[in-house]
Each structure stands twice: as C-alpha cells, then as structure tokens.
Amino acid sequence: MAISNQGYRRDLNLQETTNDTVALDNLAGAGTADDISYLQNNLRNTSNVGFNKIDSNGFFSFATDRLISASAISTEGDGTNTTITVTLTNSYLLKFGDLVELSGITENTSLNAQYSVTAVSPDLKTITFVKSGLNYTNTSISLSGVSFKLKVQNIFVFTDEDVLNLSDDVSVGGASLTKNTNYYVVQSDGISKFKLSTTLGGSAISITGSATANPDNFQFKRKDDVHQQQVINYIPPEVQDTENFGYPSDINGTIDSTQGNIESAEYFTLKKYRSDQSVTTSESIKFEGSINLHDPDNYNQTGSLVTNQGVTGAPAPGIYIGDTRAFSSDNNPWVESTADSGNADSKLTTESEEVSIGELAFLDGNNSMVITGIDNDVSTVSGVVASSFTHKIPIQVQDGSGNKESFYLLVSTS
C-alpha cells in the first residue's frame, strides 16, 4: 500500500486506498486532509443573527434588548443547581453564550436574573440555561407578568457592502423583502444598525421608522465567503525597514486600544451637534464672541414662526425665553399682563428667569409712554405711593424737548 510521502506505487498496480484522509496525508504530509476540510467550505460559510427592531429612522437596529414571547417556563433542580427551560411561542435564533434575562417571576424571585444560554433545540424554540447555587423544581411557572429578553450585545455587526439573505419573506414598513435574495448592507454605523439595498453601494430601501416586521422572528444570513485575498491578508508582509518599523508585540492590547478609541469616538460624536439630528439641548451653553444665526426659512420674517407657533419639528436656531426667541427677531419677550391690561397700574411680565436689560424703551406703538405727576422743579411728590417692591431699576425719563431726568423704576417679582 502507499506509504507516507510516496504516493501510489506502480508495482502495486496503482492500488488506491479507500480512506481519502489517509491518502492525502500520505501524499502531502500529516494534517493536509484537515487543512483541506477547513478550506473546502469557504464559499458556503455564513453568519446568522435574528431580527431585533426597526428604529425611528428606519434602520435595522440591534442597540436595544429584544423581548421574546415565551409559552412555558420550567425548572429542574439537581440538588445543587437549577436548570431553567424556556419554551418560546415562536422560534427565534439564540446561540450558545447569548446573554438573556428573566424578570417578573413570583414563585421564586431568585430566578429573576441574567443568564448565559447553554443549549438551544434544533427548532430554536427551547432555550436552556442554569442557575447556580439554587435547587428548585417547578414544572409550570406562571407567565403572568414575566418577561424574557435577549440582552443587547455589541459583538455582531454588519458593515457596508456585506451580502445578506433573509430566512423568510418579510413585510416591514412599506417594503417587501424576499428570502434567498441578495441584499447589500449600506449606511452601517459599524456598531449596531444598518440599512439594506438591492444593489452594491446603492440607495437604501425605504422603511418607515419604528415599523413592525411580519414575521418578526426572521434571520439575517450574511455570506462569509473566504477567497484567496482573505487568506493572503493573514500572511505578514515582509518588513524591509527593520530599524524604524515593526509589528506590535501585544496584538491583543492593540486591538483593545483600538476598540477603546472607537467607543470614545462614538460617545463624543453623540455629544456633538449634527445636521442629521435634533440640536435641542437642556444643557447650559457658554460662549465668547459673536453668534451668527442663519435664517433660510424666514423664521424672522413670518409672525407665526417668530413666536414658534405651528412649527413642525425643531424650532429655528436661537436663544429662547419661554417659547419665543429673545433676539434675532422683532418680538419683545416683555408683555403686558393680561390681568391688568389697559389699567393705570399695568405690569410688564416675562417668562425669563434671568433677565438683563440693556436699554428698555416704553412705547405704545405711536407715541412715547406718558408719565403724569412730574413737573418742572418738583420738590414734593404726592399721589400714589409705592407700598411694596422688591427691586429698583435706574431709568432716564426724556421729555418732548429731549431733556432727560434720572428716576428709579420700582418693580416686584410677583
């Protein structure tokens, strides 16, 4: 028979061994058959993940926990640990090691916890995991108020140009997607969300935000073909400048550092102002210098828009007092109190909590406000006397001839 590294012998009439593994190892060396078995399926490798949700912007999103409907929950204790079995209402792709959470169980609250999946049935409907240090048996746990969730994990993500198939025909947000059809990932954030296109690098399929998928337990199947170039990428290139260049000695540390930089960039990106997101914020903003505000939609020219009435979406950029912009408009944040409108003791009110006044002019629209009880060379003031006030503001009163006199304006916080 053939011996190692020799091949088939003529004197044995080219006798062929029936064991292909042995034959390949004999011809090319031990381990060759195993190497070929790893490579022969390169074009049929896939990665699967279950559908999670559609976010408000029409993305397939994996950024939140997935609530999964259960039809039965049972436990079996072995004296030391408890095996928990969850039967799903509909099949859903869970994998060994996935993090799941049980909550709302009243029979034994110790079962309300997070677990790592230890077994999944072939039909994807029976999920098993273990509670250590608890011996508890219950063949029919009440499902009232109980929830079973797949916890969000950023360990599986699709990136642009990945090729996907679907496990089922799916209707979602006005779009119909068919199984076993190639779709291409576009607009992926590289972390938790993406959209699909029918062409490589093409326009995304339009899906209504926050839509419900039917069915909602289908799977994405990514094609993980391995071609020659991917194999070549694992071969370190020859280093020609050994003095000034070298590969990291701690590749794991380098990957951890890169991951940390990515997460930091993601965090600070969410804190920046973006043209595709709302710029509304409740945080205090401090600035120095001047501010230029652009008004492409004529918010400063249209009365209802100036007062932020009938506005769809976020209001125009600006600094607001209440619902009214404090500048970049001709709208006065000070208004006459409706309770005292037209009376001699009318009050000016504002919704601002912190008010600073540069120059405040009291006008009635046609003529200057008239102040009575002031005459030339007044030595005694009679009439209404201020009974209570909390603040006084220095003002100048100007007559028709342009003469000015300093007075105090008495104001109250209520």
PEGIWO-V869073 format. One line per field, one symbol per residue. ss: DSSP state (H for helix, E for strand, L for the rest). burial: + if it has 16 or more other ideal C-beta (glycine too) atoms within 10 Angstrom, else -. A space follows every 50 residues. Layout:
ss->???
burial->???
//
This chain:
ss->LLLLLLLLLHHHLLLLLLLHHHHHHHHHLLLHHHHHHHHLLHHHLEEEEE LLEELLLLLEELLLLEEELEEEEEEEELLLLEEEEEEELLLLLLLLLLEE EEELLLLLHHHLLEEELLEELLLLLEEEEEELLLLLLELLLLLLLLEEEE LLLLLLLLLLLLEEEELLLEEELLEEELLLLLEEEELLLLLLEEEEELLL LLLLLLLLLLLLEELLLLEEEEELLLLHHHHHHLLLLLLLLLLLLLLLLL HHHHHHHHHHHHHHHHHHHHHLLLLLLLLLLLLLLLLLLLLLLLLLLLLL LLHHHHLLLLLLLLLLLLLEELLEELLLLLLLLLEELHHHLLLLLLLEEL LLLLLLLLLLLLELLLLELLLLLLLLLLLLLLLLLLLLLLEEEEEEEELL LLLEEEEEEEELLL
burial->-+--------------------++++------+---------------++ +++++--+++++--++-+-+--+-+------+++++-+--++++---+++ -+--+-----+---+-+--+---++-+-+-+--+-+-+--+----+++++ ------++-+-+-++++--+-+----+-----++++-+---++++++--- ---++-+---+-+--+++++++---------------------------- ------------------------------------------------++ ----++-+-------+-+--+--+++-++-+-+----------------- -------------------------------------------------- --------------
//
